[in-house]
Amino acid sequence: MSIDFLLTSLIIVAAPGTGVLYTLAAGLAHGSRSSTIAAFGCTLGIVPHMAAAMLGVAALLHASALAFQTFKFVGVAFLLCMAWQALRDKGALTIDRDIGARSTFRVTIDAILINILNPKLSIFFFAFLPQFVSANEAHPLPHMLLLSAIFMVLTFIVFVGYGLFAAAIRSHIISRPRVLTWMRRAFAGAFVALGAKLAFADR
């Protein structure tokens, strides 16, 4: 494992995206526990993309326009749904002082889906992971599994950090109705923007 892999992975993980946005929103909506659950769900959502990259399924998404477009627009629809829920203060991102079992389940499922329904991730890992595996590697699969595990650990740690920050300032947000309204609008707008970015993404 190289320092280059760790630094590159850290930059990729820390860059604002759908997972980071959702974890921040979960932390502001429900607190530290919810943000940690969201971070865990987003991390789990990476697993199918890692597997796709290793099994070559990502190559199909790259080669097939129909497969890519279908997968992509399901992801776009889900992000727009998240935007609507944030704007209407419904669903897993409903601002609440307590988080029950139902909310825990919804946060987990939404967090997993947010990363699963992004075909760009599969193609990214298809191109990213092999760069750090030598062509002369005797057993490349175990090496790629190790790199994938490290990437997931970094993802979880960084996302938890984002979520705990959001949870720490939560009390200053929920006590101000006007700020809360603008926060919901900001998250809804951000989800729409990410959905539009995905909609216009090429393979």
PyMOL commands that set and color helices and strands:
alter all, ss='L'
color gray80, all
select helices_A, chain A and resi 3-14+18-30+32-44+47-55+57-63+65-88+91-93+101-116+119-132+140-168+170-174+177-199
alter helices_A, ss='H'
color red, helices_A
deselect
rebuild
show_as cartoon
